[in-house]
Amino acid sequence: MDNTDNRDSYSFGSLTDYELPHSVEAEQAVIGGILLFRDNISAALLYLTADSFYIKKHRLIFDIIVNQFTIGSDSDVVTVLNEAVAQKIFESAGVGREYLTKIRELVTVSTSIESYCRIVRDKYYLRQIISAADKMNSTAREQTESAEDIIDYAESLIYNIRNGRNIDGLTPIREVLTDAYSDIQAKSGPEREKYIAGTTGYRYLDKLIFGLNKSDLLILAGRPGMGKSALALNFAVNFCDAAPEKAAVIFSLEMSKEQLATRMLSSRAYVDSRALQTGNVDNSDWEKLAEAVGYLRNLDIYLDDTAGITVPQMKAKLRRLNNVGCVIIDYLQLMNSSRRIENRVNEISEITRQLKLMAKELDVPIITLSQLSRAVESRTDKRPILADLRESGSIEQDADIVMFIYRDGYYNKLAADLTLSECIVAKNRHGETGMVPLRWNGQYTLFLPVDNNNYD
């Protein structure tokens, strides 16, 4: 039996003449193990896709097995052989039967499948690294892009390999469908909390926007003093409290890290934020502060107060973390573009486009705070609308969700309820728009949910 036929050249530029890392025996053992023990396909899918195989016919056979698994059909020598012959993977049914029977005989113990899968996966990663190195070498030699852009490109290649993504970017829909099917199964299973969207901590808001979804760019906008920074910090704490295995990263271009931590302590300990700022803390508050410190230090929250940070700089820092669950940026108008752009409107457009791409690339929700224009102040009804976004065109276009925070008591000191607030969802790519009532406690820089049965 020829173990090296149907080998793919993997056209990696100048590397086509090299023997790329692979293990024919491990690939055969994986497929044989699945044919011998049907339950092994679930274990294999945790490690491998069809592209993980170096031998072409192994990729095609594995693809047949995955397709049968997706539609609920059992995979054995007969069913796989029938489809393989139809796809002309083998010259004849006899050749195919002999090959599949022999590789099935390579495996006798079902528990060995994972060790074979790891070998195949490791060889695939090595081939991807070789490919990435070749791409980086070619790009650097051409000198058609800036050094900073090439570094960012190189980091993205390595990041994609680390996260199990094909660096060539083209994925057959059959693999995407398999991933989507597995994702739906995970969300429906006993550990669904690990796979569903992250929570904001506000039930009615989560219901409206379907939570903090991966790869979404969310804009949270409001006039100065409305409490958008406080609400974003509430989001971060609530998110990490509900998903302790995930990290929230906060980039603050306005406040220092110490100011952010002080606000979170005030909200958690129910101690007046002004007392924390001035140091006039009552003796009775120290115990509450100590409990808040103990709680917050166990949350996986990272703070960065670099002034004028750019999106590529953020991306480089985020790639060093393995468990990023959500990102918060406070705020958009203080960010700088990675390249010189004279027109500020065009610069904001460039930044929001990069933020959306970063959300998609890192597969995390990015909540970006934004200021509103003064136009809202001249209207009788001062509730914000999309047109009030400063440099609004690109922000509205690139964002998946746009939310406004509004407090009538901010303008009308004689309002019946100065604490009542509104989180207005003005754009929602996933569903309907609407308003979620919240209650503002400025003393503790905290937004609380409102039990609104009518909203339900």
N, C-alpha and C positions, 0 to 999 in steps of 0.2 A: 504494500500500500504506500503510495507516494504521499508523504506528510507535508510537502512543500508546494503542492500544486495550488493554483488559484491564488497565489500570493499577490497581494496588492503592492504596487510600487510606492504608494504614498508620496506623491510628487511634492517633496519638500524642497523646492528650489534646487540648489546645488547638491542636495543630500540624496538624490535619487539613486546614486551608485552605492550607497552605504547599506549594509545589512542592519535594519532598524531593530531595536529590542523587541523580542516577542518570545512566546513559549508555545509551540505547537501542541505539546503534550497537555499543558494546562488548559488550553482552549478546548481540546478534545474531551478532557476530563469534565469540564463544566457542562458541555452539551450532553455527554454521556450520562452524567449524574442526573440531569433533568429528565432524560428519557427513561432512566431506571427508576427514579423516585420523583413523582409528579410534584410533590410539595417543594422541591428544590427551586422551582422557578421563582417563588416568592423571595427566597434568600438571595438568589442571583440578581434579582432586580434591585436589591439594595446596593449592589456594587457596580453593576455593568449595564451598558446599553449595547446595541448592535455595533456601534462604532468602536467599542472597546476591543473588538477582535481584529487581529492583524490579517488572518487568512480570510480571503473574500468569501469562500463558501461557508465558513463558520459564521460570518456576519449575516449572511442570507438565511442560514438555518436558524440562528438565534432569533432573527426577525420573525420567522414563521412561528416559532414557539411563543414569542411574546404576543403576536397577533392572536393566536389561538387562546392564550391565557386571557387576553383582554375581552374576547367575546364569550368567554366561559366554557371553552372547549378544552378537553384534556389532550395533552401532548404525549404521544408514544411513537414508536418506530413506524407504525403503519400510517398514522395521520400525518406525521412530518414527512415521511417518504413520499406520500401521495402528492403533497403540495410542492415538495422539492422537485419532483419529476415534472410537474406541471410548469414550474418556473425554469426548467432546464438547468438546474444546478448540477445534476449528474447526467452522464451520457445516457444512462439507461436505469431502469428500476433495479436491475440486478446489481449494478455498480453501487447505487445508492444504498440498497439493502445491506450489502456487504460492509460498506463504510460505516453506516450508523450502528450496525450490530457490533462491529469491532470496537468502536469508541465507547459504546455502552458497557462493554466488558472491562474497560479500563477502571471503572469505579465499582467498588463492592460495598462501601460504607457510606451511608447518606450524610454523616456529619462532616465528611471531608470536603463538601462542595464549597464552603466558605474559604478554605485555604486555597483552593484552586482559583476561586474568583479573585482573591487578593493578588495572586500572581498575575492574572490577566490584567487586572486594573493597574497594577504597578508598571507593567510593561507599556500599557497604553499611556500612562502619565509620562513615562520616559520619552516615548515618541512625541507626545505633545510638547515637552520641554525642548526637544531637538528642533521641532518645527518652530516654536516660539523664538528660539535662539537664532534660527535662520532668518526669520522675519525681522527681528531686531537688527541683525547684522546688515541685511539689505537696506532697511530703512535708514540706518545711520550712515551707510556709505553713500546713499543717494543725496543726502543733505538737502532735501527739498522742503523739510519742515524744521521748525525751531527745535533746539535741544530739549526744551521743556515739554514740547508736544511729544517728542520721541520717548522721553522718560515716562510720560503719562501713558503712552501706548504700550510701552514695555511692562509697566506695572499692571495694566489691564489684562495683558496676555497671561501673566503669571497668576493674577487674581482669578481669572476664568478657569485656569487649570486647577487651582486649589479648590475651587468650588464645583469642580466636576463638569464644567461647560466646555463644549467644543470650541476651540479658539478660532476655527474657520467660520463660525457664525451661522452656517447653513444647517438646519436640522430638518430631516424628513418629518412630515406631518404624522406618520405612523408612530414615531418616537414621542412626539408632543402629545398625541392622543393617549399613549400609554401613561405618560407622566400625569396628564390631566385625570385619567381614570383612577390612577393610584392616589392622587390627591383627593379626589372625591371620596374614595374608600376611607382614607385616613380621617377626613373631616366627619365621616359618618360613624367611625369606630369608637371604641371605648376611651381612646386617648385623644378625642377630637379637640380638646382645649389646646393641645400643642400645635395644631395646624390651622385653626381658624384665625381670622384677622385679629390684630391686637385691639385692646379696648382703650377708649378714652377715659373710662371711669364714669361716664354719664350715659345711663341706659338708653334714654330716648335719643340722644345724639348718635350712639352706636347703631340704633335701630334705623335711623334715617340714612346714614352714610355707610352702613354695613361695617363699621369699625375702621381701624387703621389698616388698610390693605397694602400688601407688598407692592412696591414699584409705583405707588401713587405719590403725586406732588400735591400737597394740601396747602392752601394759602389761608392764613388766619389774619384778618385785617381789622383795623379799628383806628379811631382817632387817638391821639396821645391821652393817656390817663384812663382809658376805658378798661384796662386790665388784661390786654392780650398776652403780655408776658406772664402774668400770674396764671392765666388759664393754660398756657403752654406748659408751665412748670407743673401744674396740676395734672395735665396729660401725661407727662413723663413719669411722675411718681405713681400714678394709677396704672400705667402700662407695665412698669417693672414690678409692681406689687402683684399684678395678675399673672405675669409671665416672668418669674424670677430667673429663668435660664437665659433670658434675653437682656441686652443692654440698651439703654437710651443714651444717646450722645447729644449734648446741648452745646451749640456754638453761639456764644453771646458776644455780639459786637458792640453792645451798649453798656452792659453791666459787667462788673468784675466777677470772678468765680466766687469770691467771698460774699458778694451781694446776693448772688443766686442761692448760695447755701443758706444765707440768713433768711431769705424769703421762704425757702422750703421748711426751715426750722419753725418759722412763725406759723405757717399753715398746718404743720403737723402737731406742734405743741400747743396751739391755740394761745400763743403769747403775742401781745401787741407788737407789730413789726416796728413801730416807732421806738418802743422800749429797747428792742434789740439793736437798733441803729444808734441810740444815744447811750446805751449802757445802763439805763435806769430800770433794771430788772428787779422785780419783787422777789423776796426770799422764797415765796411760795411757787414761783415759776421755775426755779432751778431744777426741781425734780422732773417737771414736765419736759424741760429742755433736754435733760439727760436721757429720758425715755425716747424723745424724738431723735436724738443723735444715734442711739442704739438701733432704732428702726431704719433710719435713712442710710446708715453706713452699710447695712446689709443689702441695699438695693444696688444693682449694677448700673449706676449712672456715672457718666463721664462728662466733665465740664471743660470747655476751652474758651478763653476770652481773648484770643488773638484779634487785634484790631485790623480791619480792612482785609480779612482773609478772602482768598479766592476759592472757587469751586475745585480746581485741581488740588489745591492744598488740603481742602477738606477731604477729598477723595483719598488722598495719600494717607491721611491719618486714619480714616475709617477702615481702610484695607488692612491695617495692622491689628484690627480687632476681629475675632472669629465669630462673635455672637451678637453683632449689631441687630437690634430689633426695630428701632426707630431713631430718626434724626430730627432735631429741632434747631432752627436757625432764627436768631433774634438780632437784627431783622434785615430784610432784603435791601433796603435803600442804603445801608451802611457797608454793603459788600462791594468789592472791586472786581472788575473783569480781569481775566488772565492775560488779556492783551489790550493795548492802548486803543480806546475808542473815544473820539471827541464828543459825540452826541450822547447825552446821558440816557435818553430814551432808548437808543440802540444798544447802549451798554446794559441796561436793565433787561432788554430782550435777550441779549447774549447770555446773561446770568441765569434767567429763568429757563432758557432752553438747556443750558448745562445742568441745572438742578434736576430737570425732568429726566435727562439722560442718565444722571448719576443715580436717581431713584430706581430707574429701570435696570441699570447695570449692577448695582449692589443689591437689588431686589428687596428694598426696605421702603417704608413710608417716610417721606420727608415733609415735615411741617415747617413752613416758612412764614414768619410774621411779616406783615407789610403795613406801611402807613397809608392812610387815606388822604386824599386831597382836601383842601379847605372848602371846596365847593359845597360840601355837606352842611357847613355852618350857615350858609345863606338860605337854606330851605326851611320851610315851616316844619315839614316832617323830616327830621334829621336822621332817620334810619338809612344806613348806607345802601347803595346799589352798586352794581358792577362798574358803572362808569366813574365811580368815585375813587377807584384804585389809581394811585399815582403811576404814571407810565402804564396805563391800564391794558393796552392792546395785547402785549405779549404775556402779561401775568394771567389774564383771563384765558388766553388761548392755550398756554402750556399747562395750566393747573387742571388736575382731575376734579378737585373739590375746592370751592371758594367759600369761606365762612367769615361772617362779620360778627363782632361782638359789640353790642349796643346796650346802653343803660339810659333810660329816659331820665332817671334821677340825676344824671351827670349834667343835664341841661336845665331841668326843672326841679329846683330845690324844694318846691312846694308839692311835689308828687306824693300821692298817697302812700307809695311804697318805694323808698329810695334804694332798696336792695334788689328789686326785681330787675333782671337782666334778660337779654335775648341773644341767643346764638343763632344767627340767621344763615342758613345754608342757601347761598344764592346760585351756586352751580354744583351739580352733582352728576358726574359722568356715569355713575352706577345706578342712578334711580331718580327719585323725586327731590325737589327742593322743599324747604319749609323752615319753620322756626322752632327752636327748642328753648323753653324757659329755664333760666338758671337763677340762683340767688347769690348776690355779691356780698362778701364780707371783707370790706377794705381793711379792717383792723388786723385781719390775719392773712391778707392777700389771697383769699380763698374763694373759689366758686363752688357752690353746693347745688346738687340736683333739686329740682322741684317735682314733687309727686303730683303729676298732672294726668289724671285719668282720661281727660278729654283728648289729650295728645295720643294716648295709647289707642 
